[in-house]
Amino acid sequence: MTLVARHARSSGAPGAAVLPTRPVPRLVVTGEHDVFLPAGRLVTAVRGRLGTGVDVVPGTGHLVVEERPDYLSALLERP
């Protein structure tokens, strides 16, 4: 996946989807070493579109669910 990420290019611009305003918590997570969705590129878009921050999971790449399911579970359980 790293090879693909290094050689595939996209604008990184957020899509044109209109997200409904809902009173539900939203959680955006990325891996510390994620080359597809790096935190540095996500933060501005996430704050602007969703009004929330980005949790960065230490020591992980793009497959956070596979690499650190325990960490994600703890994030979902916090108040």
VOVEXKOL-571768 format. One record per atom (N, C-alpha, C): residue number from 1; residue in one letter; chain; atom name; x, y negated, z negated. Coordinates in nm, 4 decimals, always signed. Layout:
<atoms>
n NUM | res A | chain A | atom CA | east X | north Y | up Z
...
</atoms>
This chain:
<atoms>
n 1 | res M | chain A | atom N | east +0.0811 | north +0.1185 | up +0.0000
n 1 | res M | chain A | atom CA | east +0.0000 | north +0.0000 | up +0.0000
n 1 | res M | chain A | atom C | east +0.0863 | north -0.1260 | up +0.0000
n 2 | res T | chain A | atom N | east +0.1995 | north -0.1181 | up -0.0655
n 2 | res T | chain A | atom CA | east +0.2887 | north -0.2334 | up -0.0663
n 2 | res T | chain A | atom C | east +0.3358 | north -0.2652 | up +0.0745
n 3 | res L | chain A | atom N | east +0.3675 | north -0.1622 | up +0.1512
n 3 | res L | chain A | atom CA | east +0.4110 | north -0.1803 | up +0.2894
n 3 | res L | chain A | atom C | east +0.3019 | north -0.2504 | up +0.3711
n 4 | res V | chain A | atom N | east +0.1791 | north -0.2058 | up +0.3578
n 4 | res V | chain A | atom CA | east +0.0674 | north -0.2687 | up +0.4296
n 4 | res V | chain A | atom C | east +0.0520 | north -0.4142 | up +0.3849
n 5 | res A | chain A | atom N | east +0.0546 | north -0.4386 | up +0.2549
n 5 | res A | chain A | atom CA | east +0.0359 | north -0.5743 | up +0.2035
n 5 | res A | chain A | atom C | east +0.1440 | north -0.6700 | up +0.2530
n 6 | res R | chain A | atom N | east +0.2642 | north -0.6225 | up +0.2623
n 6 | res R | chain A | atom CA | east +0.3743 | north -0.7089 | up +0.3068
n 6 | res R | chain A | atom C | east +0.3659 | north -0.7441 | up +0.4542
n 7 | res H | chain A | atom N | east +0.2986 | north -0.6610 | up +0.5325
n 7 | res H | chain A | atom CA | east +0.2943 | north -0.6824 | up +0.6767
n 7 | res H | chain A | atom C | east +0.1570 | north -0.7220 | up +0.7299
n 8 | res A | chain A | atom N | east +0.0550 | north -0.7188 | up +0.6460
n 8 | res A | chain A | atom CA | east -0.0791 | north -0.7620 | up +0.6869
n 8 | res A | chain A | atom C | east -0.1004 | north -0.9030 | up +0.6327
n 9 | res R | chain A | atom N | east -0.1519 | north -0.9891 | up +0.7144
n 9 | res R | chain A | atom CA | east -0.1711 | north -1.1273 | up +0.6718
n 9 | res R | chain A | atom C | east -0.3182 | north -1.1653 | up +0.6784
n 10 | res S | chain A | atom N | east -0.3599 | north -1.2434 | up +0.5824
n 10 | res S | chain A | atom CA | east -0.4941 | north -1.3014 | up +0.5853
n 10 | res S | chain A | atom C | east -0.4824 | north -1.4426 | up +0.5306
n 11 | res S | chain A | atom N | east -0.5840 | north -1.5194 | up +0.5496
n 11 | res S | chain A | atom CA | east -0.5801 | north -1.6571 | up +0.5019
n 11 | res S | chain A | atom C | east -0.5912 | north -1.6617 | up +0.3507
n 12 | res G | chain A | atom N | east -0.6493 | north -1.5581 | up +0.2914
n 12 | res G | chain A | atom CA | east -0.6702 | north -1.5598 | up +0.1472
n 12 | res G | chain A | atom C | east -0.7849 | north -1.6497 | up +0.1077
n 13 | res A | chain A | atom N | east -0.8502 | north -1.7101 | up +0.2078
n 13 | res A | chain A | atom CA | east -0.9609 | north -1.8007 | up +0.1784
n 13 | res A | chain A | atom C | east -1.0818 | north -1.7215 | up +0.1310
n 14 | res P | chain A | atom N | east -1.1528 | north -1.7752 | up +0.0314
n 14 | res P | chain A | atom CA | east -1.2724 | north -1.7047 | up -0.0139
n 14 | res P | chain A | atom C | east -1.3762 | north -1.6963 | up +0.0973
n 15 | res G | chain A | atom N | east -1.4568 | north -1.5937 | up +0.0930
n 15 | res G | chain A | atom CA | east -1.5608 | north -1.5746 | up +0.1939
n 15 | res G | chain A | atom C | east -1.6712 | north -1.6785 | up +0.1844
n 16 | res A | chain A | atom N | east -1.7630 | north -1.6721 | up +0.2778
n 16 | res A | chain A | atom CA | east -1.8713 | north -1.7695 | up +0.2850
n 16 | res A | chain A | atom C | east -1.9939 | north -1.7260 | up +0.2059
n 17 | res A | chain A | atom N | east -1.9847 | north -1.6187 | up +0.1300
n 17 | res A | chain A | atom CA | east -2.0994 | north -1.5701 | up +0.0546
n 17 | res A | chain A | atom C | east -2.1454 | north -1.6745 | up -0.0465
n 18 | res V | chain A | atom N | east -2.2757 | north -1.6891 | up -0.0574
n 18 | res V | chain A | atom CA | east -2.3333 | north -1.7779 | up -0.1576
n 18 | res V | chain A | atom C | east -2.3725 | north -1.6916 | up -0.2764
n 19 | res L | chain A | atom N | east -2.3125 | north -1.7186 | up -0.3893
n 19 | res L | chain A | atom CA | east -2.3409 | north -1.6393 | up -0.5079
n 19 | res L | chain A | atom C | east -2.4520 | north -1.7045 | up -0.5894
n 20 | res P | chain A | atom N | east -2.5488 | north -1.6261 | up -0.6296
n 20 | res P | chain A | atom CA | east -2.6580 | north -1.6832 | up -0.7086
n 20 | res P | chain A | atom C | east -2.6100 | north -1.7256 | up -0.8464
n 21 | res T | chain A | atom N | east -2.6710 | north -1.8296 | up -0.8980
n 21 | res T | chain A | atom CA | east -2.6396 | north -1.8733 | up -1.0330
n 21 | res T | chain A | atom C | east -2.7157 | north -1.7827 | up -1.1283
n 22 | res R | chain A | atom N | east -2.6434 | north -1.7135 | up -1.2111
n 22 | res R | chain A | atom CA | east -2.7052 | north -1.6211 | up -1.3056
n 22 | res R | chain A | atom C | east -2.6392 | north -1.6364 | up -1.4423
n 23 | res P | chain A | atom N | east -2.7172 | north -1.6197 | up -1.5452
n 23 | res P | chain A | atom CA | east -2.6589 | north -1.6282 | up -1.6796
n 23 | res P | chain A | atom C | east -2.5977 | north -1.4949 | up -1.7241
n 24 | res V | chain A | atom N | east -2.5163 | north -1.4358 | up -1.6394
n 24 | res V | chain A | atom CA | east -2.4493 | north -1.3107 | up -1.6749
n 24 | res V | chain A | atom C | east -2.2990 | north -1.3339 | up -1.6801
n 25 | res P | chain A | atom N | east -2.2327 | north -1.2679 | up -1.7729
n 25 | res P | chain A | atom CA | east -2.0864 | north -1.2831 | up -1.7773
n 25 | res P | chain A | atom C | east -2.0229 | north -1.2187 | up -1.6557
n 26 | res R | chain A | atom N | east -1.9188 | north -1.2798 | up -1.6078
n 26 | res R | chain A | atom CA | east -1.8449 | north -1.2260 | up -1.4935
n 26 | res R | chain A | atom C | east -1.7000 | north -1.2091 | up -1.5339
n 27 | res L | chain A | atom N | east -1.6428 | north -1.1005 | up -1.4901
n 27 | res L | chain A | atom CA | east -1.5060 | north -1.0681 | up -1.5257
n 27 | res L | chain A | atom C | east -1.4288 | north -1.0370 | up -1.3986
n 28 | res V | chain A | atom N | east -1.3202 | north -1.1070 | up -1.3773
n 28 | res V | chain A | atom CA | east -1.2346 | north -1.0825 | up -1.2606
n 28 | res V | chain A | atom C | east -1.0996 | north -1.0358 | up -1.3141
n 29 | res V | chain A | atom N | east -1.0538 | north -0.9235 | up -1.2609
n 29 | res V | chain A | atom CA | east -0.9310 | north -0.8617 | up -1.3088
n 29 | res V | chain A | atom C | east -0.8402 | north -0.8321 | up -1.1899
n 30 | res T | chain A | atom N | east -0.7122 | north -0.8542 | up -1.2084
n 30 | res T | chain A | atom CA | east -0.6134 | north -0.8168 | up -1.1074
n 30 | res T | chain A | atom C | east -0.4903 | north -0.7634 | up -1.1781
n 31 | res G | chain A | atom N | east -0.4109 | north -0.6870 | up -1.1071
n 31 | res G | chain A | atom CA | east -0.2876 | north -0.6346 | up -1.1647
n 31 | res G | chain A | atom C | east -0.1748 | north -0.7356 | up -1.1559
n 32 | res E | chain A | atom N | east -0.0867 | north -0.7292 | up -1.2497
n 32 | res E | chain A | atom CA | east +0.0283 | north -0.8200 | up -1.2547
n 32 | res E | chain A | atom C | east +0.1115 | north -0.8139 | up -1.1266
n 33 | res H | chain A | atom N | east +0.1196 | north -0.6973 | up -1.0667
n 33 | res H | chain A | atom CA | east +0.2006 | north -0.6792 | up -0.9461
n 33 | res H | chain A | atom C | east +0.1150 | north -0.6520 | up -0.8225
n 34 | res D | chain A | atom N | east -0.0105 | north -0.6933 | up -0.8252
n 34 | res D | chain A | atom CA | east -0.1021 | north -0.6707 | up -0.7126
n 34 | res D | chain A | atom C | east -0.0607 | north -0.7592 | up -0.5956
n 35 | res V | chain A | atom N | east -0.0219 | north -0.6968 | up -0.4852
n 35 | res V | chain A | atom CA | east +0.0213 | north -0.7740 | up -0.3687
n 35 | res V | chain A | atom C | east -0.0958 | north -0.8093 | up -0.2770
n 36 | res F | chain A | atom N | east -0.2103 | north -0.7434 | up -0.2948
n 36 | res F | chain A | atom CA | east -0.3283 | north -0.7745 | up -0.2137
n 36 | res F | chain A | atom C | east -0.4070 | north -0.8914 | up -0.2731
n 37 | res L | chain A | atom N | east -0.4271 | north -0.8887 | up -0.4044
n 37 | res L | chain A | atom CA | east -0.5041 | north -0.9928 | up -0.4733
n 37 | res L | chain A | atom C | east -0.4241 | north -1.0469 | up -0.5916
n 38 | res P | chain A | atom N | east -0.3147 | north -1.1164 | up -0.5642
n 38 | res P | chain A | atom CA | east -0.2319 | north -1.1684 | up -0.6734
n 38 | res P | chain A | atom C | east -0.3038 | north -1.2791 | up -0.7507
n 39 | res A | chain A | atom N | east -0.2786 | north -1.2824 | up -0.8795
n 39 | res A | chain A | atom CA | east -0.3436 | north -1.3790 | up -0.9670
n 39 | res A | chain A | atom C | east -0.3248 | north -1.5228 | up -0.9184
n 40 | res G | chain A | atom N | east -0.2065 | north -1.5544 | up -0.8711
n 40 | res G | chain A | atom CA | east -0.1791 | north -1.6902 | up -0.8254
n 40 | res G | chain A | atom C | east -0.2718 | north -1.7371 | up -0.7144
n 41 | res R | chain A | atom N | east -0.3209 | north -1.6448 | up -0.6339
n 41 | res R | chain A | atom CA | east -0.4117 | north -1.6807 | up -0.5247
n 41 | res R | chain A | atom C | east -0.5579 | north -1.6716 | up -0.5672
n 42 | res L | chain A | atom N | east -0.5857 | north -1.5940 | up -0.6709
n 42 | res L | chain A | atom CA | east -0.7241 | north -1.5749 | up -0.7136
n 42 | res L | chain A | atom C | east -0.7762 | north -1.6837 | up -0.8070
n 43 | res V | chain A | atom N | east -0.6909 | north -1.7354 | up -0.8926
n 43 | res V | chain A | atom CA | east -0.7344 | north -1.8238 | up -1.0007
n 43 | res V | chain A | atom C | east -0.8200 | north -1.9409 | up -0.9521
n 44 | res T | chain A | atom N | east -0.7745 | north -2.0149 | up -0.8553
n 44 | res T | chain A | atom CA | east -0.8487 | north -2.1320 | up -0.8073
n 44 | res T | chain A | atom C | east -0.9834 | north -2.0924 | up -0.7476
n 45 | res A | chain A | atom N | east -0.9839 | north -1.9894 | up -0.6650
n 45 | res A | chain A | atom CA | east -1.1087 | north -1.9458 | up -0.6024
n 45 | res A | chain A | atom C | east -1.2075 | north -1.8941 | up -0.7057
n 46 | res V | chain A | atom N | east -1.1595 | north -1.8186 | up -0.8016
n 46 | res V | chain A | atom CA | east -1.2474 | north -1.7620 | up -0.9046
n 46 | res V | chain A | atom C | east -1.3056 | north -1.8722 | up -0.9928
n 47 | res R | chain A | atom N | east -1.2230 | north -1.9653 | up -1.0325
n 47 | res R | chain A | atom CA | east -1.2741 | north -2.0767 | up -1.1141
n 47 | res R | chain A | atom C | east -1.3774 | north -2.1578 | up -1.0368
n 48 | res G | chain A | atom N | east -1.3487 | north -2.1862 | up -0.9105
n 48 | res G | chain A | atom CA | east -1.4387 | north -2.2673 | up -0.8297
n 48 | res G | chain A | atom C | east -1.5692 | north -2.1981 | up -0.7961
n 49 | res R | chain A | atom N | east -1.5645 | north -2.0698 | up -0.7661
n 49 | res R | chain A | atom CA | east -1.6846 | north -1.9957 | up -0.7241
n 49 | res R | chain A | atom C | east -1.7621 | north -1.9342 | up -0.8393
n 50 | res L | chain A | atom N | east -1.6888 | north -1.8821 | up -0.9371
n 50 | res L | chain A | atom CA | east -1.7550 | north -1.8091 | up -1.0448
n 50 | res L | chain A | atom C | east -1.7506 | north -1.8796 | up -1.1799
n 51 | res G | chain A | atom N | east -1.6660 | north -1.9807 | up -1.1907
n 51 | res G | chain A | atom CA | east -1.6564 | north -2.0540 | up -1.3163
n 51 | res G | chain A | atom C | east -1.5974 | north -1.9720 | up -1.4300
n 52 | res T | chain A | atom N | east -1.5083 | north -1.8820 | up -1.3980
n 52 | res T | chain A | atom CA | east -1.4447 | north -1.7989 | up -1.5002
n 52 | res T | chain A | atom C | east -1.2966 | north -1.7855 | up -1.4681
n 53 | res G | chain A | atom N | east -1.2239 | north -1.7224 | up -1.5549
n 53 | res G | chain A | atom CA | east -1.0815 | north -1.7033 | up -1.5334
n 53 | res G | chain A | atom C | east -1.0508 | north -1.5667 | up -1.4754
n 54 | res V | chain A | atom N | east -0.9228 | north -1.5368 | up -1.4644
n 54 | res V | chain A | atom CA | east -0.8761 | north -1.4088 | up -1.4121
n 54 | res V | chain A | atom C | east -0.7929 | north -1.3408 | up -1.5207
n 55 | res D | chain A | atom N | east -0.8301 | north -1.2201 | up -1.5565
n 55 | res D | chain A | atom CA | east -0.7498 | north -1.1412 | up -1.6497
n 55 | res D | chain A | atom C | east -0.6439 | north -1.0673 | up -1.5683
n 56 | res V | chain A | atom N | east -0.5203 | north -1.0807 | up -1.6092
n 56 | res V | chain A | atom CA | east -0.4100 | north -1.0136 | up -1.5405
n 56 | res V | chain A | atom C | east -0.3644 | north -0.8964 | up -1.6271
n 57 | res V | chain A | atom N | east -0.3694 | north -0.7768 | up -1.5696
n 57 | res V | chain A | atom CA | east -0.3333 | north -0.6560 | up -1.6431
n 57 | res V | chain A | atom C | east -0.1831 | north -0.6322 | up -1.6261
n 58 | res P | chain A | atom N | east -0.1088 | north -0.6391 | up -1.7358
n 58 | res P | chain A | atom CA | east +0.0366 | north -0.6234 | up -1.7281
n 58 | res P | chain A | atom C | east +0.0798 | north -0.4876 | up -1.6729
n 59 | res G | chain A | atom N | east +0.1859 | north -0.4902 | up -1.5941
n 59 | res G | chain A | atom CA | east +0.2481 | north -0.3683 | up -1.5457
n 59 | res G | chain A | atom C | east +0.1689 | north -0.2877 | up -1.4440
n 60 | res T | chain A | atom N | east +0.0676 | north -0.3471 | up -1.3824
n 60 | res T | chain A | atom CA | east -0.0133 | north -0.2733 | up -1.2857
n 60 | res T | chain A | atom C | east -0.0083 | north -0.3393 | up -1.1493
n 61 | res G | chain A | atom N | east -0.0512 | north -0.2625 | up -1.0505
n 61 | res G | chain A | atom CA | east -0.0592 | north -0.3133 | up -0.9140
n 61 | res G | chain A | atom C | east -0.2046 | north -0.3315 | up -0.8744
n 62 | res H | chain A | atom N | east -0.2384 | north -0.2916 | up -0.7531
n 62 | res H | chain A | atom CA | east -0.3727 | north -0.3122 | up -0.6990
n 62 | res H | chain A | atom C | east -0.4761 | north -0.2154 | up -0.7557
n 63 | res L | chain A | atom N | east -0.4338 | north -0.0992 | up -0.7986
n 63 | res L | chain A | atom CA | east -0.5277 | north +0.0033 | up -0.8451
n 63 | res L | chain A | atom C | east -0.5403 | north +0.0033 | up -0.9975
n 64 | res V | chain A | atom N | east -0.5811 | north -0.1078 | up -1.0518
n 64 | res V | chain A | atom CA | east -0.5916 | north -0.1238 | up -1.1969
n 64 | res V | chain A | atom C | east -0.6827 | north -0.0173 | up -1.2581
n 65 | res V | chain A | atom N | east -0.7921 | north +0.0148 | up -1.1926
n 65 | res V | chain A | atom CA | east -0.8857 | north +0.1143 | up -1.2457
n 65 | res V | chain A | atom C | east -0.8165 | north +0.2493 | up -1.2645
n 66 | res E | chain A | atom N | east -0.7306 | north +0.2845 | up -1.1721
n 66 | res E | chain A | atom CA | east -0.6583 | north +0.4119 | up -1.1813
n 66 | res E | chain A | atom C | east -0.5407 | north +0.4042 | up -1.2788
n 67 | res E | chain A | atom N | east -0.4747 | north +0.2886 | up -1.2803
n 67 | res E | chain A | atom CA | east -0.3517 | north +0.2748 | up -1.3580
n 67 | res E | chain A | atom C | east -0.3758 | north +0.2500 | up -1.5059
n 68 | res R | chain A | atom N | east -0.4794 | north +0.1727 | up -1.5396
n 68 | res R | chain A | atom CA | east -0.5035 | north +0.1353 | up -1.6794
n 68 | res R | chain A | atom C | east -0.6518 | north +0.1346 | up -1.7158
n 69 | res P | chain A | atom N | east -0.7199 | north +0.2479 | up -1.7035
n 69 | res P | chain A | atom CA | east -0.8623 | north +0.2509 | up -1.7372
n 69 | res P | chain A | atom C | east -0.8884 | north +0.2130 | up -1.8830
n 70 | res D | chain A | atom N | east -0.7936 | north +0.2452 | up -1.9723
n 70 | res D | chain A | atom CA | east -0.8075 | north +0.2094 | up -2.1133
n 70 | res D | chain A | atom C | east -0.8115 | north +0.0580 | up -2.1325
n 71 | res Y | chain A | atom N | east -0.7279 | north -0.0134 | up -2.0610
n 71 | res Y | chain A | atom CA | east -0.7207 | north -0.1599 | up -2.0699
n 71 | res Y | chain A | atom C | east -0.8512 | north -0.2217 | up -2.0190
n 72 | res L | chain A | atom N | east -0.9007 | north -0.1704 | up -1.9068
n 72 | res L | chain A | atom CA | east -1.0266 | north -0.2212 | up -1.8507
n 72 | res L | chain A | atom C | east -1.1427 | north -0.1953 | up -1.9457
n 73 | res S | chain A | atom N | east -1.1456 | north -0.0801 | up -2.0046
n 73 | res S | chain A | atom CA | east -1.2510 | north -0.0457 | up -2.0996
n 73 | res S | chain A | atom C | east -1.2517 | north -0.1447 | up -2.2165
n 74 | res A | chain A | atom N | east -1.1330 | north -0.1754 | up -2.2677
n 74 | res A | chain A | atom CA | east -1.1230 | north -0.2716 | up -2.3776
n 74 | res A | chain A | atom C | east -1.1697 | north -0.4106 | up -2.3341
n 75 | res L | chain A | atom N | east -1.1382 | north -0.4512 | up -2.2105
n 75 | res L | chain A | atom CA | east -1.1845 | north -0.5811 | up -2.1601
n 75 | res L | chain A | atom C | east -1.3361 | north -0.5874 | up -2.1554
n 76 | res L | chain A | atom N | east -1.3984 | north -0.4790 | up -2.1114
n 76 | res L | chain A | atom CA | east -1.5442 | north -0.4754 | up -2.0994
n 76 | res L | chain A | atom C | east -1.6154 | north -0.4729 | up -2.2343
n 77 | res E | chain A | atom N | east -1.5478 | north -0.4244 | up -2.3351
n 77 | res E | chain A | atom CA | east -1.6087 | north -0.4147 | up -2.4678
n 77 | res E | chain A | atom C | east -1.5908 | north -0.5398 | up -2.5521
n 78 | res R | chain A | atom N | east -1.5061 | north -0.6299 | up -2.5116
n 78 | res R | chain A | atom CA | east -1.4847 | north -0.7501 | up -2.5955
n 78 | res R | chain A | atom C | east -1.6043 | north -0.8447 | up -2.5827
n 79 | res P | chain A | atom N | east -1.6285 | north -0.9189 | up -2.6897
n 79 | res P | chain A | atom CA | east -1.7469 | north -1.0096 | up -2.6892
n 79 | res P | chain A | atom C | east -1.7367 | north -1.1249 | up -2.5923
</atoms>
